[in-house]
Structure formats: structure tokens, C-alpha cells
Amino acid sequence: MVTFKWQLIFILVHLLLKYTFSTNHSNNTIFTNTFSKQKFPSRKTINNQSQVYVFGHRNPDTDAITSALVYADFLRRKKINAKAYRLGDLNNETKFVLKRAGMKSPDMLPSYLAAGTAVALVDHNESQQSMENLKMMRVTYVVDHHRLGDLTTLEPIYLRFEPVGCTATILTKLYRENKFRINQNIALLLVSAILSDTLHFRSPTTTDDDRLMVNYLLPIAKIDNVESYANQMFAARSDLNSYTMREILFLDYKTFIFNNQLWGVGVVETFYPNNTLARKDELFEAMIDEKKRSNLTGILFSIIDIVKIRNYMIILGEIEKFIIQKAFNVNVQDRIADLGSRISRKKDIVPSLERYFKNSN
């Protein structure tokens, strides 16, 4: 009788410990960060979702659109049902690239997705740059080349970050690591995105990996003269005649949180900066409207001269003027700050603002 009682107690303790262990582990938040080939979650792992929604950031640029298309293709090669979407209208450069590649634009992401829907983020990871209710979604994959933002998950995910000039550079590596054949259309999308994001290697964000991947992709994409092709892309990007100034403001616009303050930072890269500078008053009106509408602490807009590699930053008001003068040690004349060759929002502008706000506390 005594022996049976102790056996019963042992079984109950064993079951209690097993339940506690499994519960604790299921509640942990875990990130997977890898720079090498890795097994992907299967359909079963992602709860048999009908598909994974793949998309880039709001106000998408060429990298955001092409990376969504390419990564969706990559996931399908992994036997995962995935489809590319977009979070905004295409700019003229992206339209040019898709036409050249013979590819259709991704559909706009549906305005409502059920909570727990599986999504994959490319070219971004900060919630304020993504879909409205991202925190209700099940983020399953992220491929990005920006700083790590406020992303959190309730379970392990596939996470690939690299400090390169373009998300497409990372995607090219993924295809090669997995020994997937890259066809001409995919190669054209990838090389176009890298040339776009790095301004054909003129941007300070450019790395040796970006150059290596472009050299690898060029013969597959059948681009004979890369300089000519890049200039055609940039000419399409510079054609802003049909846009209102509000539309120009949002062509490449992101929001950031600095010291609990919400700031908007827009950029336009063009062969013809004087055309945009001549419409400065219209731009001020658009910036004032957006600052009020989105309750921003500050808003900045850079006009980048692609030829001279020069950044002319539009300064809206006194708070923007004070911050930019302190953060960049420049003068502001006629509401324009000449930031010289500091043209990269990712590498020059945002880090300088981050350092200023951190040191001013």
C-alpha cells in the first residue's frame, strides 16, 4: 500500500513538472538570426495558413516592390504558399523596372487581414513603416538591411539582417545558398533594386557584397551596359512633372521615433533637383499639412542631386532648424540646409538624428 502511494505521488509530480516546462517554453519570445543557410518553417509549422502575405514598407521604392516579388518566389521554391503585395502606389522608376522585366505589379495589401495571418516583411521591420495592424499579424519571416526597430514576436521566426546597401543583395545570396536557379526576370528585378538603392554604387551604403551580387546578376539579366541601364532607371525616377508636391513628399517617406518623438523623413532622388527646389513653397504647404495631420514633432525632406551627390534638406520650422543645425553642424539659409554628400537616410540622416537625441537627454 505504501509503495503504491509513493508510485502515485511520483507520477503526479512528473506530470506537473512536464506541464510546467512545456508551458514556460511555449510563452517565451525567441528570435532566430542567421547569416547562413537554414531550414524554413513548413506549411504545418505556420498553422496551415492559406498563404503568407509578403510585402515591403509603406510608400514603396523599387527595393520594397521587387524584394516582395522575389521573396514570394523564393518561399514558393521552399514549398510555402506565398504571394507578394504592396503598401502604396508605384513610383515611375519601379514602373520602368517592372515593364522591363515583364512583371506585373503586386496587388495592394487587403485593408483587412484576420488576426494571426502569416506575413513576411521585406526591406523594413519597424511597425510605423508597415501595415496598420501589424501587431495582430503573425510575422513569420523578415529580410531587411535596415536597423532593428520595434519588432517583437511570440514565437521563433526566420530573421535575416545584413548591413548591405539593398535587401535584394541578401535575397540574391539566399538563392545562391539554396542553389536555386535565378531566371532572367528575377535577375533583372534584383539587379535593378541594388542599382536603385545604392544609386549605382554612389551611395555611402554601398558594400562589396552589393557590387559582387550585381556582377553575378548582370549576365543573367542580360544587361550589356549597366551605366546606361542605371541612367534610364534614374531618368524615370526623376520624371516628377505629373506629381503634386504632396505626392512627391510621399514617394520615399518614412516615419521614425526619436526619443519618444515621431518624425517624418522624406527623400526624393533626382537628376533635376532645381525643378523640385523651384516648387519649394508648394512643398512647405504639403509638409505643414502632414505635420498637423499625423501629429509629428518634426518633418524633414531631402532633395538629392544624383549627379553631384548632394543633399539639400528642406527645413520647415524652428524646431527642425534647431535640430538639424545641432545634429549636422550646418547653417540653414532660406530654409534649406546643405548637407553635402550626406545623402543616405539610412546611414547619414537617421543615425545622426539618433545620436543627437540620445546625447541631448
C-alpha positions in Angstrom: 0.0 0.0 0.0 2.8 2.4 0.9 4.7 1.5 -2.3 1.6 2.2 -4.4 1.1 5.6 -2.7 4.7 6.7 -3.5 4.4 5.5 -7.1 1.2 7.6 -7.4 3.0 10.7 -5.9 5.9 10.2 -8.3 3.7 10.0 -11.3 1.8 13.2 -10.3 5.0 15.2 -9.7 6.4 14.0 -13.1 3.3 15.2 -14.9 3.2 18.5 -13.1 6.9 19.2 -14.0 6.3 18.2 -17.6 3.3 20.6 -17.9 5.2 23.5 -16.3 8.2 23.1 -18.5 6.2 22.9 -21.7 4.1 26.0 -20.7 7.1 28.1 -19.9 8.8 27.3 -23.1 5.7 28.0 -25.2 5.4 31.5 -23.8 9.0 32.6 -24.5 9.8 35.1 -27.2 12.6 33.9 -29.4 14.3 35.4 -32.4 16.3 33.4 -34.9 19.1 35.4 -36.5 21.2 33.7 -39.1 23.6 34.6 -41.9 23.8 31.1 -43.4 21.6 28.5 -45.0 18.7 27.5 -42.7 15.7 25.2 -42.7 12.5 27.1 -43.2 9.2 26.5 -41.3 6.9 24.2 -43.2 3.3 24.8 -44.0 2.4 22.7 -41.0 4.7 25.0 -38.8 2.8 28.1 -39.8 -0.6 26.6 -38.8 -1.6 25.7 -42.4 -2.3 29.3 -43.3 -3.7 29.5 -46.8 -0.8 31.8 -47.8 2.0 34.0 -46.5 1.5 37.7 -47.4 4.8 39.2 -48.4 5.3 43.0 -48.6 7.7 45.9 -48.2 7.2 49.2 -46.4 4.7 52.0 -47.0 5.4 54.4 -49.8 7.3 51.6 -51.5 10.5 52.2 -53.5 12.0 49.8 -56.1 13.6 47.6 -53.5 10.4 47.2 -51.5 8.4 46.1 -54.5 10.9 43.9 -56.2 12.0 42.3 -53.0 8.4 41.3 -52.2 8.0 39.7 -55.6 11.4 37.9 -55.4 11.0 36.7 -51.8 7.5 35.4 -52.6 9.1 33.4 -55.4 11.8 32.2 -53.1 9.3 31.0 -50.5 7.3 29.2 -53.2 10.5 27.4 -54.1 10.6 26.3 -50.5 7.1 24.8 -51.0 5.5 27.6 -49.0 2.4 29.3 -50.4 3.4 32.9 -50.6 2.2 36.0 -52.6 3.6 39.5 -52.9 1.7 42.6 -52.1 2.4 46.3 -51.8 1.6 49.1 -49.3 1.3 52.0 -51.7 1.5 53.2 -55.3 4.5 52.5 -57.5 6.9 55.3 -58.4 8.0 55.9 -62.1 11.3 54.1 -61.6 9.6 50.9 -60.3 7.1 51.0 -63.2 10.0 51.2 -65.6 11.7 48.2 -63.9 8.6 46.0 -63.9 7.9 46.8 -67.5 11.4 46.0 -68.5 11.2 42.7 -66.6 7.8 41.8 -68.0 6.3 41.5 -64.5 3.0 42.7 -63.1 2.8 44.9 -60.1 1.9 43.2 -56.8 -1.7 43.8 -55.7 -2.4 46.2 -52.9 -2.4 44.5 -49.5 -6.1 44.0 -48.4 -7.3 46.5 -45.9 -8.3 43.8 -43.5 -6.5 40.6 -42.7 -7.6 38.3 -39.9 -5.6 38.3 -36.7 -2.9 35.7 -36.8 -2.4 35.9 -40.6 1.1 34.9 -41.6 3.1 37.7 -43.1 6.7 38.2 -44.3 8.3 41.6 -44.1 11.0 42.7 -46.6 13.0 45.9 -46.7 11.6 47.1 -43.3 10.9 45.9 -39.8 9.6 48.9 -37.9 5.8 48.9 -37.2 5.2 52.5 -38.1 6.5 51.8 -41.6 4.4 48.7 -42.1 0.7 47.8 -42.3 -1.7 49.3 -39.8 -2.4 46.3 -37.6 1.0 44.5 -37.9 0.9 43.6 -34.2 -2.2 41.5 -34.8 -0.4 39.5 -37.6 1.8 36.5 -37.3 5.2 37.8 -38.5 6.9 34.6 -39.8 9.8 35.9 -41.9 11.8 39.2 -42.1 14.6 40.0 -44.6 16.0 43.5 -44.2 19.1 45.7 -44.4 18.0 48.5 -42.0 18.4 49.0 -38.3 16.4 46.7 -36.0 13.3 48.6 -34.9 10.4 47.6 -32.5 9.7 44.2 -33.9 8.6 41.5 -31.4 7.1 38.1 -31.9 5.5 35.4 -29.8 7.4 32.5 -31.4 10.6 31.8 -33.3 10.8 33.3 -36.8 13.2 33.3 -39.7 15.1 36.6 -39.5 17.8 37.7 -41.9 19.5 41.1 -41.5 22.7 42.2 -43.2 24.4 45.7 -43.3 24.4 45.9 -47.1 23.0 48.5 -49.5 19.9 46.7 -50.5 17.5 43.9 -49.5 17.9 42.4 -53.0 21.6 41.8 -52.2 20.5 39.5 -49.3 17.9 37.8 -51.5 20.5 37.0 -54.2 22.6 35.4 -51.5 19.6 33.3 -50.4 19.0 32.0 -53.9 22.7 31.1 -54.3 22.9 29.5 -50.8 20.0 27.3 -51.6 21.3 26.6 -55.2 18.1 27.9 -56.7 18.3 28.9 -60.4 17.7 32.6 -61.0 15.9 33.3 -64.2 16.3 36.5 -66.3 13.2 38.2 -65.0 14.2 37.6 -61.3 17.8 38.7 -62.0 16.5 41.9 -63.6 14.4 42.7 -60.6 17.3 42.0 -58.2 20.0 44.0 -60.1 17.6 46.9 -60.6 16.8 47.1 -56.9 20.5 47.1 -56.0 21.4 49.8 -58.5 18.4 51.8 -57.3 19.2 51.6 -53.5 22.9 52.2 -54.0 22.5 54.9 -56.7 24.7 52.7 -58.9 27.3 52.4 -56.1 27.4 56.1 -55.4 25.6 55.9 -52.1 27.7 55.5 -48.9 25.6 52.5 -48.0 27.2 50.5 -50.9 29.2 47.4 -49.8 31.4 45.0 -51.7 28.6 42.4 -51.4 26.3 44.8 -53.4 28.9 45.0 -56.2 29.6 41.3 -56.2 25.9 40.4 -56.5 25.4 42.9 -59.3 28.3 41.5 -61.2 26.9 38.0 -60.7 23.4 39.0 -61.9 24.2 41.2 -64.9 24.9 38.4 -67.4 21.7 36.5 -66.2 19.7 39.7 -66.6 21.2 40.2 -70.0 22.2 43.8 -69.3 25.1 44.8 -71.5 25.6 48.4 -70.4 24.9 48.8 -66.7 25.7 52.5 -66.7 23.1 53.1 -69.5 20.5 51.0 -67.8 21.0 52.7 -64.4 20.7 56.1 -66.0 17.4 55.0 -67.7 16.1 54.0 -64.3 17.2 57.3 -62.7 15.7 59.3 -65.5 12.3 57.6 -64.9 12.7 58.3 -61.2 13.4 62.0 -62.0 10.3 62.5 -64.1 8.1 64.2 -61.5 6.1 66.5 -63.7 2.8 64.6 -63.3 3.1 64.6 -59.5 1.6 67.0 -57.0 4.0 68.2 -54.3 2.2 66.1 -51.7 2.7 63.0 -53.9 6.4 63.9 -54.2 6.7 64.2 -50.4 5.4 60.6 -50.1 7.3 59.0 -52.9 10.0 57.8 -50.4 8.8 58.8 -47.0 9.2 57.0 -43.6 8.5 57.8 -40.0 10.9 57.3 -37.1 10.7 57.6 -33.3 13.5 59.6 -31.8 13.4 59.9 -28.0 9.6 59.2 -28.0 9.0 61.8 -30.7 7.5 61.0 -34.1 9.4 62.4 -37.0 8.8 62.2 -40.7 11.7 61.9 -43.1 11.1 62.1 -46.9 13.6 61.9 -49.7 13.5 62.4 -53.5 16.5 61.5 -55.6 16.6 63.2 -59.0 18.7 64.3 -61.9 16.9 67.6 -61.7 16.9 69.0 -58.1 16.3 72.6 -59.2 12.9 71.6 -60.6 11.8 70.5 -57.1 13.5 73.3 -55.3 11.6 75.8 -57.6 8.4 74.4 -56.1 9.6 74.9 -52.5 6.5 76.8 -51.4 4.2 74.0 -52.5 6.4 71.6 -50.6 6.2 73.7 -47.4 2.4 73.5 -47.6 2.4 69.7 -48.0 4.8 69.3 -45.1 2.8 71.6 -42.8 -0.4 69.6 -43.7 1.3 66.3 -43.0 2.9 67.5 -39.7 -0.6 68.5 -38.4 -2.4 65.5 -39.8 0.0 62.9 -38.3 0.8 64.9 -35.2 4.5 64.9 -35.9 7.1 66.6 -33.7 9.1 67.4 -36.9 9.2 66.7 -40.6 12.2 66.8 -42.9 12.6 66.4 -46.7 15.8 65.9 -48.6 16.2 66.7 -52.3 19.1 64.5 -53.5 21.1 65.6 -56.6 22.0 62.2 -58.1 24.7 63.7 -60.4 26.5 65.9 -57.8 25.7 63.6 -54.9 24.4 66.4 -52.8 21.7 66.7 -50.2 19.5 69.8 -50.0 17.3 69.4 -46.9 14.1 71.5 -46.7 13.7 73.0 -43.2 10.1 73.6 -42.3 10.2 75.5 -38.9 12.2 76.5 -35.9 12.3 73.1 -34.2 13.5 71.4 -37.4 16.1 74.2 -37.9 17.4 73.9 -34.4 17.7 70.1 -34.5 19.4 70.0 -38.0 21.9 72.7 -37.1 22.9 70.8 -33.9 22.8 67.3 -35.4 24.7 68.1 -38.6 26.7 71.2 -37.7 25.4 73.2 -40.7 23.8 76.5 -41.3 20.3 77.0 -42.7 19.8 79.6 -45.4 16.4 80.4 -47.0 15.0 77.3 -45.2 17.5 75.0 -46.9 20.3 73.0 -45.2 23.1 71.9 -47.5 24.2 68.6 -46.1 26.8 68.0 -48.8 27.4 64.3 -49.6 25.4 63.0 -46.6 22.7 61.6 -48.9 21.7 58.4 -47.2 18.7 58.4 -44.9 19.7 55.0 -43.5 23.4 55.7 -43.0 23.7 59.5 -42.7 20.5 61.2 -41.7 18.7 58.8 -39.2 21.9 57.8 -37.3 22.9 61.5 -36.9 19.5 62.3 -35.5 19.6 59.2 -33.2 22.9 60.3 -31.8 21.7 63.9 -31.3 18.6 62.9 -29.4 20.5 60.3 -27.3 23.1 62.8 -26.3 20.6 65.6 -25.6 18.8 63.7 -22.8 
